[in-house]
Amino acid sequence: MGIWEEAQEEYNRLLALHKKLEVMKGRVPPQQPTLKENVLTELSSIRCRNAQRPPGSYTCHTVVTNHYPPCLESWTTLQKTSISQLRIGIHHVGQVLIVRLITKPANYGGCLSVIEDEHSNVAIIEVHNDHREPYEVLPEGATCAIKQPFLYAVSRKKVRVRVDHPSDLVLIAREPTRALARLSETYYASCGIEEVAQNTSKTRQEWLNHASNHETVVIKDSGAAGRGLFATKSVNKGDVVLCETAFAMVLPPSQLARVMCRHDLVRKRFRVNPDVLLYVRVMEELQRRPTAVPDLLQLWCGDYRSEVKEVLIMDGNLVLDAFHISRIVELNAMACGPNRLGEGIWLKASYTNHSCAPNVSYKLHGNFLVAYALEDIGEGQELFVSYVDHPETKPFEERHRALADEENAREVTHSDVQRIDDGGNQGL
């Protein structure tokens, strides 16, 4: 069975189980209080199953059962609760759970450990979207605060405390994260387009260290399409309009070395590499470069609405809405790398809207994107790229189906159709 087929089978199983467990929402967890020995045995069993899987097998998957926002308050302002007071499927807004980590962590889709509160109640904790080493995320013996805890049912008899937003878990004795020190970072460099292309071609290097140049473009309102990219000055056919280094990128060797799958039972879909690995890279890069948070959060995210609009440090952690970031990556990722098997995020280029009669095209040199003008472009004119390969050869209905399959695509507007007709294209 291949990776995709196994992921599909697992998704169907999880979705069916989720529907059965929905009736437990709001209820007291079964078998209260949970015996410490039972929880420790369960975690030990998870470690054994993980260790027995052969290298390269489909082992790393994340299950999303509920979308909820990250906590925007300090844990010191929240009302204290206990494990026994938690209810299944409830996001306990305004409350905090103070616990001690009593075992070494395990990595099984998320980071797992056993927690114990002051009343000796125990449970397994799952931390998702924090991709550091397990001993850094859940260090044994540490005391931590779980802000606005969420309890979910794994089966009819087992429940776990779940953390989807890394900032909702605070190690109380921990120093502020490196995010604080990164807020003032800047980076400058210079390069030539020909040099970039030559270096990539000669060395087959995919990761290039060159600065972006987007002085000739600006982000503006584009009417029904939301926001778009517009030229700040006239550009001749064949000239470079934009060059930009990827904010994050995943190439085929990386995705083959670490197979991951994300099952979203709320949106009724699952995604596998390279999408999930790109999301991991984006989360890691945001922790490293918090100054990029506002630019990324302004990208198209469909109908998702997040309360996090800017850089926010709370309890020493950078606050990120994991579901918002996931949606942004899903809707703005571009295919790249050998045979277009990789994916990347380019913060400026992602604003370019679709047209079946594009006026710019992209050329990738490793992680370095260059946009060339396909025709003379006037100052203030919007830039368009085709989200569909070779649109001039495809009929109108086929292009629309392709755009519907790609959720990041905009509708083909009447103006697009008019521009094609004016140009004499009979593909419609």
Protein Blocks (a to p, Z undefined) as FASTA:
>chain_A
ZZklmmmmmmmmmmmmmmmmmmmgoiacehiacdfklmmmmmmmmmmmmmmpcghiafbd
cddfbdcdddfbdfklpccddfklpcehiacehiacddddfbdcddehiacdddddfkop
acddddehiacdfklmmgghiacddehiadddfblmbccdddfblklpccfkbccdfklm
mmmgccdddddfklmmmmmmmnopabdcddddffkbccddehjnopadddfbdcdehiaf
bdcddfbdcdfklmmmmccddddfknopadddfklmmmmmmmmmmmmmmmlmmmmmmpce
hjadcfbfbdcdeehiacddfklmmmmmmmmcccedehhlaccddfklmmpccdfbdcbd
cddehjaccdddfbdcdehiacdddfbghkllpcfklmmmmmmmmmmbccddfklmmmmm
mnopakZZ
